[in-house]
Every structure is written in C-alpha cells, then in structure tokens.
Amino acid sequence: MAEEVIYYSGRSIRNLTRLADRYEDVDAMFELGYRYYFGYGVRHNISKALGWFYNAGIRGDADACYMLGNMYSLAEGVDWDDEEAMYWFIQAADLGHADSMNELGIMFAEGYGVEPNMEFAKEWWEKAAEAGSEEAKQNLEKANSA
C-alpha cells in the first residue's frame, strides 16, 4: 500500500480531488481515502475516507477493497458487518491482494460472518502465502501444527 501512496504524496488535496472527480482517477481516489483515514495532510475524517475507498473499490482498486473490508470488520465509520467485510475482502482477493486472502482465512478460522471452516481457512492462507503474505504463512503453520 505504501508505494501507491508515495506516487501522489506531493499532490495537494485539491489536485487529488480534481483528479478523482474530473478524471475518475482511481489512484487519486485511494490516496484521498488513505489520507482522510489516517489524517495525513488533512483532518482525520472516516466518512470521507469511506466514500473515497468505496469509489475506488467499485472501480477495482484492490487496496481500497481491502480497506473497506477492514472498516466493516472493525466497525470504523460503519456498522460492524462481517458479511460486508467478507464481500470486500473477496473483491480484493480476486484482484490478488494477499492481505485480504489472509483476512478471509482468519474469518473462516474464527467464524466471522460464516460457519467456522478450517479447510477453507487453510485454502485462503495457502493462496495468501503464495501471494507473499508472511502472516498467512505463520497462520498456516499454526493451523497445520494444531
């Protein structure tokens, strides 16, 4: 995620907003969501972050989908909704997002929004590990040694 933020790091909020609104620049939408979520260069505003992540997510930005999944799973700016979290994590995972694959493994292992299913959890952790997630490798090792 950090590399994508660096791309626009020198841009003002006004320029990013123009790119996002006028040109439907998905990277700018994600950057705006990221800045509002963490309060980088702007006042922290979870509602604006949610809106920008949503706009980028529906246009296929994997990082935005991942952030939306986190926001729903942690009830940040939205009601807690594991089914909605799973939806966004699946969208991101389908786009190759390793951390989302790991989160899906956790959801299946713990039964968040679904019946617990360790086989599905392991499948997601294997995919995430193949995609480069160190956390998923650790989760898979723990699950296999249990």
N, C-alpha and C positions, 0 to 999 in steps of 0.2 A: 504494500500500500504506500509506503513512504516514497518510493521512486515516482509514483504518479503525482504525489503532492508537490514534489520538487519541481516538476515540469512547469507548474503555474505559480510557484512560490513568490515570484516577484510581481505578480499581477495584483492590481487593486481589486477590491470587491466590486467596484463599479464596472471595471473592464470584464471581470469574470461574469458578472450578471448580464452584461451586454452579450458576451459570447454564448452564454447559456440560453438567454431569452431569444435573441435575434437569430442566432445561427444554430440553435439546438445542439450546442457543443456538449457532448456527454461528459468529457473530461472536466470541463468547467463546472458542470452540474455537480459532479462528485466532489470536486475541490471546494465548492461552496458548502456542500453538506458537511464535509470534513472540517472546514474552518468554523462553521457555526456549531458543530457538535463539540469540538474541543476548545472553542473560543480563541482560535489563532487569528489575531489581527482584527477580530470583531468581538462583540459581546456574545458570550455563550447563549445560544438560542436553539433549544432542542426542537421546537416546532419548525423553524426554518430548516434545520438540518434534516429533519424527517421529510419535508417537502422536496428538498433538493435530492436527497438519496432516492426518494420514490421516483422522481423524474428521470434520474439516471438509471435506476433499476429497471423500470419498464422499457427502457431503451437498450437493455442488455449489458449494463456495466456490472461485472461480477463483484467488484468491491462494494458497490452500492447495495447490491442484493445481500451481501454478507452483513453489512452494517444494519440493514433493515431487519434481518434475522436476529441479530443481537439486540436491537432495540425492542423487538417483540418478546424475545425470551427473557429480557431483563426489565421489562415494563418501563422503558425510558421514553417518555413523551407519548406513550400509547398504553392502552390496557394490556396487561400480561396476556399473551395469546400464543401458546405453544404451537397450535396448528398453523397460525400465520407465520410464526418463526420458521417452522419446518418448510412452509411454502417458499420463503425467501432463501433459506439455505439450499433447498433443492435447485432453485433457479441459479444460484451462484455455483453450486457443484456441477450442474450441467454445463456451465461455462468454464469448468476446470479449476475452480477455486478450492485449493487444498484445505484451508482452514474451515470452509463450510462443510466439506466432506467429513472432517474431524468432528465438527459440531453435530452433524447428523448421526455419527457413531455414538456420541455421548447421549443424544436424545433417545436413540434406540436402546442403549445400555441401561439408562436410568428410567425409561418410560415416560419421557416428557412429551405429551401430546399423542403418544402411541402406546400400545402394549409393549412392555419390555421384550426385546428380542435380541439376544446376544449374537446370534448368527448374522443378523442384519448389521448390528454394530460393528462386528469384525469385518464384514464386507466393506463398509464405509471407511473404516480405519485403514484397511489394506489399500483402497483407492487413494486415500489421503496420503498415506506413506509413500506410495508410488509417485504421487504428485509433489512430494518434497516436504510433507509436514512431519517435523521431528516429534511433536506432541502426539500425533497419531501413531507413530512408531512405538512410543512409550506406552500408549493406551493399549495397543495391540499386544505388546509383550506382557503387560499386566494381565490382560484378558486370557492369553494363552497359558499363563503360568498358574492361573486360578483353578 
